[in-house]
Amino acid sequence: MVGPRSRRQGSGSGPRRRVWASKAELLAGGDLASALTYERASKDKKKQGKSVGDQHKLNIAEVTRHQWRHGESFSDNDVSASRHAKVKKRQGFEDLMDRIRSGTDDVLVVWEISRKERDLAVYVMIRDLCSEVGLNFWLVGGQLFDLRDRNDRMMLGFQAVQAEFQSDYIRDNVQRGVDGAAASGRPHGKLTYGYERIYHSRTKALVEQRADEEVHTATGADGTVTEYTKAGVVREIFEKVGDGTPLIRIEESLNERGIPAAQGGLWRRGIVRKIALNIAYIGKRSHHGEITDGIWEGLVSEDTYWSVRNMLENPDRTTWKPARARYLLSYMVKCGKCDGPLSVGNVNRHGWSGQVYSCLYKRCAAVKMQYLDEYVERIVVAWLARPETFENLHRVYDGSAAAQARGLAEQLKSELEEWRVEADLGHVTAVSFGRAEMSLLRRIAEAEAKAREAGIPPVLRGMIGPNAEADWAALGGDVARKREIIKEILEIKLLPAGKGTRKFNGDRVAKRWLLLDDNAQVPV
């Protein structure tokens, strides 16, 4: 039998490249022929496809059966070969292409052609590269193909077209499923923390998604045992974010109690933020930017969700939070002379020792910490308690939720007026009008209350009104929350004391109210 011809690859004294004349010649060549194998698997949660390991065993078995020399194996696991794949990088595939370019091998072994690619353009690229370097043989699913044979090229082309068609078919089916789930309000993807899903025992179809109220126990670092539910944790996060609690404080609180994070392990600010921005918690889902109603109940009210979201996505919101703040006004009050921040220091002079706020840069101004803290807290509480504060806030801080609620109130008032006209004309009975009036008045009152509440910055909610002094006192030692409130409403500068001035008074404090356009005068 005539042996394989050979040719040099390039110039010089490099290795001689075998050129097999036919399939029969290659099959008779034994270990003179070098075989490469490639294995790939996409994510396959249902385990319906061959794993990379299974493919490798099958490919090596083919190499052994034909007594070829095993050149090298390449693989990619959990990686799609579809042209629709978000992640295009396949390191094993790239390494395979480099090896093919080296021109040292004779046959490429794969379990099926879709393992190499599901993109027709990629198939053509590989085919042309193999033809160029002389790797003329592919073994696909146990069948040997010669790229120089037009019939074999046609059969491989059919398989490549079929692989791309199958990829498109799968993608279209998945997309239809996603679109259908969105249209019908069914949940999509992984289970949202705080919920549980109930499936039909026989068909495994989703029956219900509901709040996960199962009671768990967690043990904190100090040994304290805490009972919690996942739904309760979600509600706690929204409540605390809405109250202005810094994300890092929420993170620390959950970790200190030993409550595991959504995916297990420790909580991080990013996880807390992700939960607080998830629209699923008001029973809705977002698909291609369109918000639709879900088939599950929300864990928090829409007003709470939107106010929290507005708060977290506010571009003016600082990302640094005084989670470990010890002092009420440090680095928040500025010097009225040089505009530098005021820091806290300890002094011991003239028979007095204690802490003072003083200009960090030039020591232009200083004051006993106790004096300034008490003064600022008094004017803040007085401002929160002013009747004008509530009214004026709506004039300058008008969020979409407030506008929507006021619009609803106006719409309901218009409906009530129409009922009154119809009653005056005798078109409706007194009983019908009475029922409609009672219902509409109740809904108007609810909408107006929601409008009033929605117009208040989230950090101030529950703090404005005649009970402001008691509400402030209830904050106790929560310095971080107090700082957030002060920063929201007031800009403060401390002026230097005059010559010979020993006593502190409010004239040394320059104030600018941030939320109102009037010059707020508050009794102190």
WODAKA-V37245 format. One line per field, one symbol per residue. phi: phi as a letter, one per 20 degrees, with the letter a starting at -180 (. if undefined). psi: psi as a letter, one per 40 degrees, with the letter a starting at -180 (. if undefined). Layout:
phi = ???
psi = ???
This chain:
phi = .ffffcbeemdndffeefcefbfffffeflffedddcccbbffcfeledffgfffffffffffffemfeffadcbcdlcedffeffeefcffffffffffffmdcdbddcfbffffadcgffgfffgfffffeneedcddlndecdfeeffffffffgfffffffffffffffffffffffffenffcnfffgoccdddffdemffeadbfedfedccdffenfedebcfffffffffffffenffgfffgfffffemfffgdnmefcgfffffffdefffdmccdclneecfeedefecfffffffffgffeffeffeecffdgddfcfmdedffddmffedebdcbblmccrdcebgfeclfcbbfgfffgfffffffffffefffgfffgffdcdefffffffffffffffffffffffffenecfffffffffffffffffffffffffffeggfefnddpfegffffffflefffffffffffdbdccdeffffmedeebffededcfeddedefddfc
psi = hhiiiiiihaiafiihhihhdidddddedbeehhhiihhihihgdefeihiddddddddddddddefihhciiiihifhieieehdhehgddddddddddddfeidihhidideddifhdddddddddddddeegehhhhfehhiheehddddddddddddddddddddddddddddddddddeeiiiaihhheiihhihddeeihdihihgehhiiihideehhhhiidddddddddddddeehiddddddddddeehiideiaiiidddddddeehedeffiihhfehhihieiiieiidddddddddddehdehiehhgdfhdidehediihedeeiihihihigifehiaiihihddefdiiihddddddddddddddddehdddddddddeggidddddddddddddddddddddddddeeeiidddddddddddddddddddddddddehhdeeheehaeeddddddedbegddddddddddehhhhhiiiihehdihiedehhihhdeieighhhh.
